[in-house]
Amino acid sequence: MARPNLSLLMAAATALACGLAPGGADARARQPAFLPGGAVADPPAGFVDFCARDTVSCAAGLSPDRLPALTLAATACAAGEQCTQPWSAAAMVTGAIEPGATLPAAALLRPAVVRSPAPTMRPAVAPADLLATVKRVNSQVNRRVIQVSDRDARGIDEYWERPAAGKHPVGDCEDIAIEKRMTLVEGGFPPELLFLAVVFKQGFGLHTVLIARLPDGDRVLDSLSGHLRRWNETRYVWLRQQRADAPMEWHRIGGLPNVTLVSQPAAGEGGRS
């Protein structure tokens, strides 16, 4: 990520003060195996821009009939409309717009933006192989993609995209998370078991990771670690998470204080990537 966002940092500081960051082994053991959902929150600004530019990659293997609604939601949110309107979440789940919904003028339906080709799907991964597959992809992508900030790579902040193919691909934490998600989906991993999350790391800043929802709990695919950890084994402050089957719907993490998380900063949002 790029420059720290003040409101998100305040949220993280509040969470730390309230003892909501994972502590010792006893504290982690008391936490649920799956990330608890909280109130609806705006998606990160960089993610909104990414979805408006590249709907297919944003959808990451979800049913094609959901692309029009995803395009509508991303376009409206990118144009400055409220991203948490109920119609956007419902439309993503059903693939249609709710009858009687009031849609902003900026969200007039248009064809899905196809910047990247639809992923080539392989046969579904067997349930017994899910954990091994996630471990392999996390390690492979971390080795292959050189982690570089958007500012250093592109001269701008918060430009989310899948790293380009090539001998030495580069990307920041969001780009690496996107690459892992697409690689897993292309390998047959169920897309509805994958979602992004934003965390805060002391001494580092805001950071984006990919979550794989496995039968025994949520595992973290992290560009800062080759180890596949359970979410409650990290020392991150967890701020918000994406809904796996509705990419434009994001939620705070259940149990966090009721603080405002701003997703439209003036000049970038995030930590050092």
C-alpha positions in Angstrom: 0.0 0.0 0.0 1.0 3.7 -0.3 0.7 6.5 2.2 -1.1 5.8 5.5 -4.7 6.8 5.8 -5.4 8.7 9.0 -8.8 7.3 9.7 -7.7 3.7 9.2 -4.7 4.2 11.4 -6.9 5.7 14.1 -9.1 2.7 13.8 -6.1 0.4 14.2 -4.9 2.4 17.2 -8.3 2.2 18.8 -8.4 -1.6 18.3 -4.9 -1.9 19.9 -6.0 0.2 22.8 -9.1 -2.0 23.3 -7.1 -5.2 23.2 -8.5 -6.3 19.9 -5.3 -7.2 18.3 -4.3 -10.9 18.7 -2.1 -11.2 21.8 -0.7 -14.4 23.4 -1.6 -18.0 22.7 -4.5 -17.9 25.1 -6.0 -14.8 23.5 -5.7 -16.3 20.0 -7.2 -19.6 21.2 -10.4 -17.8 22.3 -10.9 -16.3 18.9 -13.1 -18.0 16.3 -11.6 -20.0 13.5 -13.3 -17.8 10.9 -13.0 -14.0 10.6 -16.2 -12.6 12.2 -18.2 -10.2 10.0 -19.2 -6.7 11.2 -20.9 -3.7 9.9 -20.8 -2.9 6.1 -17.9 -0.7 5.1 -16.8 1.0 1.9 -14.3 -1.0 -0.1 -10.7 0.4 -0.4 -10.5 3.2 -3.0 -7.8 1.3 -5.0 -9.9 -1.8 -5.2 -12.9 0.3 -6.5 -10.7 1.7 -9.2 -9.4 -1.8 -10.1 -12.9 -3.2 -10.4 -14.0 -0.3 -12.6 -11.0 -0.8 -14.9 -11.0 -4.6 -14.9 -14.3 -6.2 -13.9 -13.3 -9.7 -15.0 -10.2 -9.8 -12.7 -12.2 -8.2 -10.0 -14.8 -11.0 -10.2 -12.0 -13.6 -10.2 -13.9 -16.6 -11.5 -17.4 -15.8 -10.2 -20.4 -16.5 -12.4 -20.4 -14.4 -15.5 -24.0 -13.4 -14.9 -22.8 -11.3 -12.0 -20.5 -9.1 -14.1 -23.1 -6.5 -15.1 -24.1 -5.8 -11.4 -20.4 -5.7 -10.4 -19.7 -3.2 -13.2 -22.6 -1.1 -12.0 -21.5 -1.1 -8.4 -17.8 -0.4 -9.2 -18.7 2.5 -11.6 -21.1 4.1 -9.1 -18.6 3.8 -6.2 -15.7 5.1 -8.4 -17.9 8.1 -9.3 -18.2 9.1 -5.7 -21.6 7.5 -4.9 -22.0 5.8 -1.5 -20.4 2.3 -1.9 -22.4 0.7 0.8 -25.9 1.2 -0.7 -28.0 -2.0 -0.1 -28.7 -2.4 -3.8 -25.1 -2.9 -4.7 -24.7 -5.8 -2.2 -28.0 -7.4 -3.2 -27.2 -7.1 -6.9 -23.9 -8.8 -6.5 -25.5 -11.8 -4.8 -28.4 -12.2 -7.1 -26.9 -11.0 -10.3 -29.7 -8.5 -10.8 -30.8 -5.1 -9.5 -33.5 -5.0 -6.9 -36.9 -3.8 -8.2 -37.4 -0.2 -7.3 -33.8 0.5 -6.4 -32.7 4.1 -6.8 -29.5 4.0 -8.9 -27.1 6.9 -9.4 -26.8 8.4 -12.8 -23.1 7.4 -12.9 -24.1 3.8 -12.5 -25.9 3.3 -15.8 -25.4 -0.2 -16.8 -22.7 -0.8 -19.3 -20.9 -3.9 -20.6 -18.4 -5.5 -18.2 -14.9 -4.1 -18.6 -12.7 -6.9 -20.0 -9.2 -5.8 -19.6 -8.0 -9.3 -18.6 -9.2 -12.4 -20.3 -11.6 -14.6 -18.3 -9.5 -17.1 -16.2 -9.1 -20.6 -17.8 -10.7 -22.9 -15.2 -9.2 -26.3 -14.5 -11.1 -29.1 -12.8 -12.1 -28.2 -9.2 -9.5 -28.9 -6.5 -10.4 -31.9 -4.3 -11.3 -30.8 -0.8 -8.4 -32.9 0.6 -6.0 -30.9 -1.6 -7.2 -27.4 -0.6 -4.6 -26.7 2.1 -1.7 -28.0 0.1 -2.8 -26.0 -3.0 -3.0 -22.8 -0.9 0.4 -23.4 0.6 2.0 -24.0 -2.8 0.5 -20.9 -4.5 1.3 -18.6 -1.5 5.0 -19.7 -1.6 5.3 -19.7 -5.4 3.8 -16.2 -5.9 5.9 -14.8 -3.1 9.0 -16.1 -4.7 8.0 -15.0 -8.3 6.7 -11.5 -7.7 9.1 -8.9 -6.5 7.3 -6.7 -3.9 7.6 -3.0 -4.9 5.4 -0.1 -3.9 3.1 1.5 -6.5 5.0 4.7 -6.0 8.3 3.1 -7.0 6.8 0.9 -9.7 4.4 3.3 -11.4 4.9 6.7 -9.9 1.4 6.7 -8.3 -0.2 5.4 -5.2 -2.9 2.8 -4.8 -3.0 1.4 -8.3 -4.3 -2.2 -7.9 -3.8 -4.7 -10.7 -2.6 -8.2 -11.4 1.2 -8.2 -11.9 2.1 -8.5 -15.5 3.4 -11.8 -16.8 7.1 -11.9 -17.5 10.5 -12.9 -16.1 10.5 -10.4 -13.2 7.0 -9.3 -12.3 6.6 -6.7 -9.7 3.7 -5.6 -7.5 2.7 -4.4 -4.0 0.7 -6.3 -1.4 -2.6 -5.8 -3.1 -1.3 -6.8 -6.5 0.3 -9.9 -5.0 -3.0 -10.8 -3.2 -4.8 -10.4 -6.6 -2.2 -12.6 -8.3 -2.6 -15.4 -5.7 -6.4 -15.3 -6.0 -6.3 -15.5 -9.8 -3.7 -18.2 -9.7 -5.8 -20.3 -7.3 -9.0 -19.8 -9.3 -7.3 -20.7 -12.6 -6.1 -23.9 -10.8 -9.6 -24.9 -9.9 -9.8 -23.5 -6.4 -13.4 -22.4 -5.6 -13.5 -18.6 -5.9 -16.2 -18.4 -3.3 -13.6 -19.5 -0.7 -11.2 -16.6 -1.4 -11.5 -13.0 -0.3 -9.3 -10.0 0.5 -8.8 -8.3 3.8 -7.1 -5.2 5.1 -5.0 -5.3 8.3 -2.7 -3.0 10.3 0.8 -4.1 11.3 2.6 -2.2 14.0 5.8 -0.6 12.7 4.6 -1.2 9.1 1.2 0.3 8.4 -1.8 -0.9 6.4 -1.4 -4.1 4.5 -3.7 -6.3 2.2 -3.8 -10.1 2.3 -5.7 -12.9 0.7 -7.8 -15.2 2.9 -8.6 -18.8 2.0 -11.7 -20.1 3.8 -10.8 -23.7 4.5 -13.0 -26.2 6.4 -11.1 -25.7 9.7 -10.7 -22.0 9.5 -9.5 -18.9 7.6 -5.8 -19.1 6.4 -3.8 -16.0 5.5 -1.9 -15.8 2.2 0.6 -13.0 3.0 3.2 -11.3 0.8 5.2 -10.7 4.0 5.4 -14.3 5.0 6.0 -17.7 3.3 4.1 -19.4 6.1 0.4 -20.0 5.8 -1.0 -18.9 9.1 -4.5 -19.0 10.6 -5.9 -15.4 10.8 -5.9 -15.6 14.6 -2.3 -16.6 14.7 -1.1 -13.3 13.2 -0.3 -10.2 15.2 -2.2 -8.0 12.8 -5.1 -5.7 13.7 -7.9 -6.8 11.4 -9.8 -3.9 9.9 -12.1 -5.0 7.1 -12.8 -7.9 4.8 -14.4 -8.6 1.5 -17.4 -10.7 0.9 -16.2 -13.6 -1.2 -19.3 -13.9 -3.4 -19.8 -10.2 -3.7 -16.5 -8.4 -4.4 -17.8 -4.9 -4.0 -19.3 -5.7 -0.5 -16.9 -5.1 2.3 -17.4 -5.4 6.1 -15.6 -4.3 9.2 -14.3 -7.2 11.4 -16.8 -8.1 14.1 -15.7 -6.9 17.5 -13.9 -3.7 16.4 -15.1 -0.4 17.8 -17.6 1.6 15.7 -15.1 3.9 14.0 -15.2 5.4 10.5 -12.9 3.9 7.9 -12.4 6.3 5.1 -11.8 4.7 1.7 -11.5 7.8 -0.5 -8.3 9.5 0.7 -7.0 12.6 -1.1 -3.7 11.0 -2.2 -3.4 7.4 -1.5 -4.3 5.0 1.3 -2.3 2.4 3.0 1.1 1.5 4.4 4.4 0.7 2.8 2.9 -2.3 0.8 
